[in-house]
């Protein structure tokens, strides 16, 4: 089927991955590499991360529950230490690709986020980078897990976006930096692209859409 919509994740797609910041934190604190990811992957539907992204607990609850979960894995990490690590640096070429796609297709954003980080780019570093002002207004529709009460990889959130954009899943391209979030999109019939780096992503997006993306290093 002809592509009618391109649907994007936010963090790790338009910004550098928080996993890089997680690893720096782990190195600084002398705790095992990828411990934070291990905490987030343990009981993924009911852990602190999942509850916070569905807005079922507040920041204080996240702080306490994440500490309990990391302690159970042998290395206590307060949840309040994790939240500042979620910001990334804007990737200008990805923003330009979004602008190009918008000229030809409907564009949407599905983001798992926390209510205290209400919209991507709400914190000070991202405000300075202008992420919110540059990127979020470009989308035809945005679904935030903290507002919708459902989070990826639940298939419902992808279908919610399709309904909002009035498209069928097999007419969509979906981009995300996490394979676990790409899998349900692909199962629904979307062309899923796992974002590993910018060059790879733009090459795959070009193949999927027939568009040509440039090498701009600055956002207009």
Backbone bond lengths (Angstrom), bond angles and torsions (degrees), N, CA, C in turn:
res aa  C-N    CA-C-N  psi(-1)  N-CA   C-N-CA  omega(-1)  CA-C   N-CA-C  phi
1 X - - - 1.457 - - 1.532 110.35 -
2 X 1.326 116.26 149.03 1.456 121.83 178.16 1.527 110.74 -65.32
3 X 1.311 117.07 140.03 1.465 121.15 177.51 1.527 110.07 -68.24
4 X 1.312 115.67 129.89 1.461 121.56 177.72 1.523 112.05 -117.64
5 X 1.325 117.08 -20.93 1.468 120.12 -176.69 1.519 110.52 -148.30
6 X 1.325 115.60 145.78 1.459 122.37 171.89 1.527 106.94 -119.53
7 X 1.320 115.25 123.66 1.462 121.77 -175.11 1.523 108.44 -113.85
8 X 1.321 115.35 134.08 1.457 121.13 -170.36 1.524 111.83 -122.96
9 X 1.321 116.15 142.37 1.459 122.63 160.28 1.531 106.15 -76.86
10 X 1.346 118.06 170.36 1.459 119.40 179.83 1.526 111.84 -108.40
11 X 1.349 117.46 -74.11 1.449 120.93 -177.74 1.519 111.83 -63.85
12 X 1.333 116.74 132.17 1.457 120.71 -177.40 1.514 112.33 86.70
13 X 1.338 116.93 -6.89 1.462 122.34 176.45 1.528 108.96 -113.85
14 X 1.321 116.33 -62.22 1.464 120.69 176.70 1.527 111.96 -86.30
15 X 1.320 115.96 -15.03 1.459 120.77 176.24 1.524 108.76 -128.55
16 X 1.316 115.85 160.65 1.461 119.74 176.58 1.525 109.60 -61.65
17 X 1.306 116.39 154.90 1.455 121.55 -173.11 1.525 112.85 -69.93
18 X 1.352 116.86 136.86 1.466 119.32 174.33 1.524 112.60 -64.60
19 X 1.341 117.01 -18.03 1.462 119.40 179.69 1.533 110.82 -60.59
20 X 1.325 115.97 -31.64 1.463 119.48 178.03 1.533 109.93 -63.88
21 X 1.340 115.83 -42.85 1.466 120.26 178.75 1.523 110.59 -68.25
22 X 1.337 116.59 -36.61 1.463 119.62 177.01 1.530 109.98 -58.89
23 X 1.326 116.60 -46.10 1.470 120.71 -178.10 1.525 111.90 -65.34
24 X 1.337 116.84 -37.16 1.466 119.22 176.83 1.522 110.64 -63.80
25 X 1.329 116.47 -42.20 1.465 121.43 178.51 1.529 110.11 -61.18
26 X 1.325 116.28 -44.48 1.468 120.58 -178.73 1.525 110.84 -62.66
27 X 1.313 116.61 -40.57 1.460 120.53 178.03 1.525 110.87 -63.67
28 X 1.339 115.37 -45.19 1.468 120.33 -179.13 1.524 111.86 -62.86
29 X 1.331 117.13 -36.46 1.459 121.50 -176.06 1.527 112.69 -91.09
30 X 1.328 117.24 -5.97 1.451 120.48 179.69 1.512 114.20 69.32
31 X 1.320 116.07 33.89 1.470 120.22 177.83 1.528 108.72 -111.22
32 X 1.324 117.51 161.13 1.473 119.85 -173.61 1.533 112.91 -57.96
33 X 1.318 115.13 141.70 1.463 121.11 177.13 1.529 109.99 -60.26
34 X 1.306 116.44 137.80 1.463 125.29 178.37 1.529 113.24 70.22
35 X 1.335 117.41 16.30 1.468 119.41 175.52 1.525 110.63 -60.59
36 X 1.322 117.44 -42.47 1.467 120.11 -177.62 1.521 110.20 -62.26
37 X 1.317 117.00 -42.02 1.468 119.80 176.87 1.523 110.88 -64.33
38 X 1.335 116.60 -35.14 1.467 119.90 178.75 1.524 110.70 -65.91
39 X 1.343 116.85 -40.61 1.468 120.35 176.68 1.524 109.31 -60.32
40 X 1.337 116.48 -45.51 1.462 120.68 -177.30 1.518 113.17 -68.52
41 X 1.339 116.64 -23.34 1.461 120.75 -178.82 1.523 112.73 -90.67
42 X 1.336 117.10 -10.06 1.462 121.15 179.44 1.527 109.10 -86.03
43 X 1.325 117.53 125.90 1.477 122.03 -174.94 1.529 110.51 50.26
44 X 1.341 117.73 58.40 1.461 121.73 -168.91 1.526 115.72 -63.86
45 X 1.322 117.96 -17.37 1.468 119.22 179.64 1.519 113.08 -94.41
46 X 1.345 116.97 -11.95 1.462 118.09 -174.36 1.527 113.09 -135.90
47 X 1.343 117.42 9.22 1.460 119.14 -179.07 1.532 110.92 -82.85
48 X 1.326 115.98 -178.99 1.463 120.95 -176.50 1.524 111.31 -58.26
49 X 1.324 115.75 -42.42 1.462 120.87 -178.87 1.531 110.85 -59.30
50 X 1.347 115.60 -49.34 1.466 120.23 -178.00 1.524 111.34 -64.34
51 X 1.321 116.53 -44.67 1.464 119.91 -178.75 1.521 111.59 -63.07
52 X 1.328 116.32 -38.95 1.463 119.83 -178.81 1.527 110.83 -70.49
53 X 1.334 116.38 -39.60 1.463 119.36 -179.90 1.521 112.23 -69.88
54 X 1.324 117.16 -21.38 1.476 120.06 174.44 1.528 111.15 -95.12
55 X 1.325 117.07 5.44 1.466 123.16 179.24 1.524 112.03 61.89
56 X 1.350 116.21 36.68 1.463 121.03 179.13 1.526 111.93 -97.37
57 X 1.335 116.91 -11.61 1.459 122.19 171.53 1.521 107.61 -136.90
58 X 1.342 116.43 159.95 1.464 120.14 178.60 1.528 109.96 -95.56
59 X 1.334 116.27 -176.43 1.462 120.61 -176.35 1.527 111.67 -61.05
60 X 1.335 116.47 -38.77 1.468 120.33 178.76 1.532 110.33 -64.25
61 X 1.330 115.49 -42.81 1.461 119.50 178.53 1.517 111.64 -64.15
62 X 1.339 116.38 -38.43 1.464 120.21 177.63 1.521 110.69 -63.95
63 X 1.331 115.79 -44.67 1.458 121.39 179.69 1.526 110.66 -55.29
64 X 1.318 116.00 -48.26 1.471 121.30 -175.94 1.523 112.06 -71.70
65 X 1.339 116.76 -43.62 1.461 119.62 -176.08 1.533 111.09 -71.41
66 X 1.325 117.46 -38.86 1.467 120.06 177.31 1.522 110.18 -63.21
67 X 1.340 116.33 -39.73 1.467 120.01 177.78 1.521 110.13 -61.58
68 X 1.328 117.46 -42.89 1.467 121.07 179.32 1.525 110.82 -63.92
69 X 1.328 116.41 -42.38 1.467 120.54 -177.37 1.534 111.30 -68.69
70 X 1.324 116.87 -41.78 1.465 119.28 178.75 1.522 111.15 -69.57
71 X 1.335 116.53 -35.82 1.466 120.78 176.86 1.519 110.43 -61.69
72 X 1.336 116.47 -39.24 1.466 121.13 179.01 1.530 111.34 -62.78
73 X 1.338 116.22 -24.26 1.462 120.57 177.87 1.529 111.60 -94.02
74 X 1.338 115.98 5.37 1.457 120.46 172.12 1.507 117.06 98.10
75 X 1.341 117.94 0.89 1.465 120.02 -177.47 1.526 109.34 -143.90
76 X 1.325 118.28 96.34 1.465 121.70 -176.72 1.528 112.40 -61.75
77 X 1.339 115.71 125.24 1.465 122.17 176.35 1.525 107.64 -133.58
78 X 1.327 118.38 117.10 1.476 119.75 177.71 1.521 111.00 -66.39
79 X 1.304 115.99 139.41 1.457 119.49 178.41 1.511 113.01 -60.93
80 X 1.328 116.39 -30.34 1.470 119.20 -179.09 1.523 112.19 -65.87
81 X 1.334 116.77 -20.19 1.470 119.95 176.64 1.527 111.48 -75.75
82 X 1.330 115.90 -23.15 1.463 120.33 -173.12 1.525 112.11 -81.69
83 X 1.321 117.23 -38.10 1.463 120.64 -173.03 1.522 114.20 -56.40
84 X 1.336 119.65 -42.61 1.469 118.32 179.52 1.530 113.70 -66.92
85 X 1.338 116.84 -13.53 1.460 120.39 -177.16 1.528 112.70 -83.21
86 X 1.325 116.71 -5.64 1.458 120.38 -172.19 1.526 113.71 -78.67
87 X 1.323 116.64 -17.53 1.463 119.64 -178.49 1.519 110.32 -75.28
88 X 1.331 114.73 149.79 1.453 119.43 175.91 1.514 110.07 -133.28
89 X 1.311 115.45 -179.78 1.455 121.54 177.94 1.522 108.84 -95.76
90 X 1.332 116.80 134.91 1.463 121.25 -177.80 1.528 111.02 -63.25
91 X 1.351 115.39 138.53 1.461 122.45 176.33 1.542 108.40 -100.51
92 X 1.321 117.95 101.25 1.471 120.50 -173.48 1.522 114.50 -56.68
93 X 1.327 117.70 -38.89 1.471 119.86 -177.58 1.518 111.79 -66.04
94 X 1.323 117.68 -30.88 1.467 120.08 176.48 1.530 110.69 -70.31
95 X 1.321 116.00 -37.45 1.472 119.50 177.12 1.526 109.52 -64.28
96 X 1.329 117.17 -42.04 1.463 120.48 178.50 1.525 110.74 -63.72
97 X 1.340 116.99 -37.30 1.466 120.48 178.01 1.524 110.72 -64.31
98 X 1.326 116.89 -39.68 1.461 120.64 176.40 1.528 110.44 -60.54
99 X 1.335 116.11 -44.45 1.467 119.88 -179.76 1.527 110.80 -61.92
100 X 1.328 116.53 -39.80 1.463 120.37 178.18 1.520 110.76 -65.20
101 X 1.323 116.53 -45.08 1.472 120.21 179.18 1.524 111.36 -60.85
102 X 1.323 116.17 -37.64 1.459 120.46 -177.61 1.529 112.04 -62.92
103 X 1.325 117.03 -26.62 1.463 120.73 178.49 1.526 111.99 -70.33
104 X 1.339 116.57 -19.54 1.464 120.82 -173.04 1.520 114.05 -120.37
105 X 1.332 117.63 -26.23 1.460 121.22 -173.17 1.525 110.87 -135.34
106 X 1.315 115.76 167.63 1.457 120.58 166.84 1.524 107.48 -73.56
107 X 1.326 116.81 146.56 1.466 120.04 -179.28 1.524 110.02 -131.42
108 X 1.321 115.91 135.33 1.466 121.41 179.76 1.517 110.93 -135.26
109 X 1.323 115.67 161.84 1.464 121.60 179.11 1.521 109.14 -129.18
110 X 1.326 116.55 127.48 1.467 122.61 173.03 1.519 106.91 -115.39
111 X 1.323 116.98 115.76 1.460 119.63 -177.27 1.518 111.63 -128.83
112 X 1.322 116.07 130.98 1.458 121.41 168.49 1.524 106.87 -81.58
113 X 1.333 117.10 117.39 1.457 119.25 -178.34 1.519 110.32 -143.16
114 X 1.316 115.83 175.75 1.452 122.31 -179.99 1.511 108.83 -109.86
115 X 1.324 115.69 149.74 1.455 118.84 -176.10 1.519 111.96 -63.43
116 X 1.336 117.90 -28.31 1.454 120.32 178.94 1.533 111.24 -75.54
117 X 1.347 115.80 -18.55 1.464 121.62 172.51 1.526 105.05 -113.06
118 X 1.327 116.02 62.06 1.453 122.23 -159.12 1.515 113.74 -53.10
119 X 1.302 115.83 -47.42 1.453 119.81 175.42 1.519 108.52 -123.59
120 X 1.327 117.36 148.67 1.456 118.23 176.48 1.525 109.96 -54.33
121 X 1.320 115.96 133.39 1.453 119.76 -179.98 1.505 114.45 90.43
122 X 1.346 117.50 10.47 1.457 119.58 -175.40 1.523 113.27 -79.21
123 X 1.334 117.42 -17.21 1.457 119.71 -176.86 1.523 110.45 -88.12
124 X 1.312 116.77 168.83 1.465 122.03 -170.73 1.530 113.75 -58.39
125 X 1.363 119.86 -48.34 1.467 118.16 -179.10 1.524 112.51 -59.66
126 X 1.330 116.05 -38.38 1.449 118.68 -178.26 1.522 111.77 -74.15
127 X 1.329 117.10 -32.95 1.465 119.19 175.45 1.517 109.33 -61.64
128 X 1.326 115.84 -41.57 1.460 120.28 179.73 1.520 110.65 -62.19
129 X 1.320 116.35 -37.83 1.454 120.68 179.53 1.526 111.70 -78.18
130 X 1.319 117.19 -12.57 1.458 120.98 178.78 1.509 113.61 74.27
131 X 1.336 117.47 22.97 1.462 119.97 -175.48 1.519 112.08 -59.43
132 X 1.323 116.44 -45.80 1.452 118.68 -177.15 1.521 110.64 -65.00
133 X 1.320 116.13 -46.18 1.453 120.10 -177.80 1.518 113.00 -66.67
134 X 1.339 116.07 -33.49 1.458 120.43 -178.09 1.515 112.74 -78.85
135 X 1.320 115.58 -41.48 1.463 119.41 -163.89 1.527 114.11 -103.47
136 X 1.313 118.26 -51.66 1.463 119.91 -169.35 1.535 113.97 -60.59
137 X 1.336 120.18 -37.27 1.467 118.92 179.41 1.527 114.30 -66.66
138 X 1.330 117.73 -13.30 1.455 120.63 -178.52 1.526 112.79 -74.65
139 X 1.312 117.03 -23.89 1.462 119.89 -174.97 1.527 112.11 -77.59
140 X 1.327 114.86 144.82 1.469 120.19 174.51 1.526 110.60 -75.35
141 X 1.332 115.92 -29.05 1.474 119.65 178.78 1.521 108.78 -155.95
142 X 1.331 116.28 143.55 1.468 123.06 179.38 1.523 108.84 -127.45
143 X 1.316 116.99 133.78 1.465 121.83 172.64 1.514 107.68 -118.90
144 X 1.330 116.70 119.92 1.459 123.20 176.50 1.526 108.80 -106.74
145 X 1.317 116.44 129.69 1.467 119.70 -177.54 1.523 111.77 -58.26
146 X 1.342 116.74 -35.87 1.465 120.00 -176.65 1.521 111.96 -67.88
147 X 1.322 116.94 -20.33 1.462 120.98 177.19 1.526 111.72 -98.35
148 X 1.337 115.91 -35.49 1.462 120.10 -175.54 1.525 112.68 -81.20
149 X 1.343 116.98 -21.78 1.463 119.65 -178.38 1.517 113.18 74.80
150 X 1.294 116.97 14.94 1.468 123.05 176.31 1.522 106.23 -142.13
151 X 1.327 117.37 147.62 1.463 120.79 -175.15 1.520 110.63 -135.19
152 X 1.335 115.40 155.36 1.459 119.38 171.08 1.530 108.75 -63.02
153 X 1.307 118.89 142.16 1.468 128.86 13.76 1.532 115.58 -96.37
154 X 1.311 118.99 23.54 1.467 120.47 177.46 1.530 108.79 -62.05
155 X 1.345 118.58 122.53 1.473 120.85 -178.18 1.530 113.40 -57.01
156 X 1.328 116.76 -23.74 1.472 119.29 -177.43 1.521 111.79 -58.50
157 X 1.334 117.20 -36.98 1.458 119.50 -174.20 1.540 111.55 -70.15
158 X 1.329 116.92 -30.33 1.460 121.07 176.61 1.531 109.95 -72.03
159 X 1.327 115.71 -39.77 1.462 119.83 178.58 1.525 111.28 -68.81
160 X 1.330 116.85 -32.52 1.465 120.74 174.85 1.518 110.34 -60.62
161 X 1.330 116.54 -41.69 1.455 120.44 179.10 1.521 110.89 -66.90
162 X 1.325 117.04 -43.04 1.464 119.80 178.75 1.529 110.84 -59.25
163 X 1.327 115.57 -41.54 1.465 119.23 178.59 1.523 110.87 -64.31
164 X 1.329 116.08 -42.79 1.466 120.21 -178.70 1.527 111.64 -63.90
165 X 1.324 116.69 -35.19 1.467 120.99 -178.44 1.533 112.40 -91.76
166 X 1.338 116.52 -5.35 1.474 122.36 -178.30 1.529 111.36 58.46
167 X 1.325 114.86 49.22 1.462 120.94 177.17 1.525 109.26 -133.18
168 X 1.325 115.86 160.85 1.456 121.03 174.53 1.529 108.67 -94.20
169 X 1.339 116.67 151.52 1.465 119.42 -177.80 1.517 114.20 -53.51
170 X 1.342 117.71 -38.12 1.462 118.64 -176.12 1.529 112.86 -76.05
171 X 1.332 117.19 1.28 1.459 121.17 173.71 1.528 111.10 -103.98
172 X 1.339 115.97 13.25 1.464 120.65 -174.64 1.522 112.30 -117.86
173 X 1.313 115.05 147.63 1.465 123.16 166.21 1.521 106.34 -108.16
174 X 1.326 117.11 136.52 1.461 121.18 -178.17 1.524 110.09 -125.27
175 X 1.351 116.35 133.55 1.468 121.50 -179.82 1.516 110.64 -120.68
176 X 1.339 116.73 133.11 1.461 122.20 179.10 1.523 108.08 -156.13
177 X 1.328 116.46 149.92 1.468 118.70 179.29 1.518 112.46 -87.07
178 X 1.326 118.03 -3.82 1.458 121.36 179.97 1.528 110.89 -113.39
179 X 1.329 115.22 124.99 1.455 119.64 178.73 1.518 113.12 -59.20
180 X 1.342 116.34 -35.44 1.463 120.07 -178.91 1.529 111.15 -62.98
181 X 1.326 117.19 -26.42 1.460 121.01 177.87 1.524 112.61 -88.76
182 X 1.325 116.74 -23.32 1.462 120.60 176.34 1.530 111.32 -74.70
183 X 1.330 115.97 -32.11 1.469 120.66 -173.60 1.527 112.99 -58.64
184 X 1.359 120.08 -51.47 1.464 118.89 -179.89 1.523 112.49 -65.65
185 X 1.335 117.40 -31.94 1.465 119.78 176.83 1.524 109.65 -61.48
186 X 1.340 116.11 -45.85 1.460 120.83 179.21 1.524 111.37 -64.20
187 X 1.332 116.36 -39.29 1.463 119.99 179.89 1.528 111.88 -64.61
188 X 1.323 116.26 -29.31 1.460 120.49 177.95 1.525 112.21 -79.30
189 X 1.338 116.31 -10.68 1.455 120.45 178.29 1.515 114.98 110.51
190 X 1.336 117.23 0.88 1.462 120.25 178.34 1.525 110.34 -75.71
191 X 1.322 116.33 154.87 1.462 121.46 170.18 1.528 106.39 -84.01
192 X 1.328 117.24 106.43 1.460 121.74 -174.56 1.520 111.04 -95.31
193 X 1.323 115.51 133.37 1.462 122.20 177.72 1.523 108.21 -120.08
194 X 1.330 116.74 119.06 1.453 120.80 175.26 1.526 108.53 -84.87
195 X 1.328 115.70 121.76 1.457 121.50 -176.99 1.530 109.29 -80.93
196 X 1.318 116.22 110.74 1.464 122.33 176.96 1.526 109.29 -102.71
197 X 1.320 115.82 -49.24 1.470 120.78 173.08 1.519 108.10 -149.44
198 X 1.312 116.55 171.52 1.469 120.43 -172.76 1.529 111.86 -66.36
199 X 1.328 118.73 -46.43 1.465 121.00 -178.12 1.522 111.39 -59.60
200 X 1.324 116.23 -47.46 1.466 121.01 -179.94 1.519 111.01 -61.88
201 X 1.336 116.00 -42.72 1.458 120.41 -177.47 1.520 111.35 -64.15
202 X 1.321 116.46 -47.14 1.465 119.69 -177.87 1.525 111.41 -67.00
203 X 1.327 117.55 -32.82 1.468 120.32 176.59 1.528 110.16 -64.98
204 X 1.333 117.08 -44.33 1.459 120.65 179.87 1.526 111.44 -69.96
205 X 1.331 116.17 -37.29 1.463 119.47 178.67 1.525 110.31 -66.93
206 X 1.313 117.34 -37.43 1.456 121.39 176.21 1.523 111.13 -62.85
207 X 1.332 115.97 -43.36 1.463 120.35 179.16 1.524 111.36 -64.11
208 X 1.332 116.48 -36.12 1.469 120.76 -177.23 1.525 112.71 -76.12
209 X 1.336 116.30 -32.89 1.470 119.92 -172.58 1.522 114.26 -108.14
210 X 1.330 117.08 -18.95 1.455 120.41 -175.84 1.517 113.19 82.03
211 X 1.333 117.68 3.72 1.456 121.95 179.55 1.520 110.44 -89.02
212 X 1.315 115.34 157.71 1.462 121.34 176.90 1.517 107.92 -110.74
213 X 1.328 116.31 129.40 1.458 121.64 -177.96 1.525 109.09 -111.27
214 X 1.348 115.75 135.56 1.444 120.77 -177.29 1.511 112.50 -84.04
215 X 1.327 115.06 -172.25 1.457 122.19 -177.37 1.513 111.89 -112.65
216 X 1.348 116.87 31.47 1.453 119.10 -177.42 1.513 111.21 -58.88
217 X 1.304 116.08 137.29 1.456 121.01 179.25 1.517 112.04 -105.85
218 X 1.317 117.73 4.36 1.454 120.80 179.04 1.507 110.06 -136.74
219 X 1.325 116.08 145.82 1.448 120.95 179.75 1.522 108.72 -90.60
220 X 1.323 115.70 130.01 1.470 119.13 179.69 1.515 110.97 -68.22
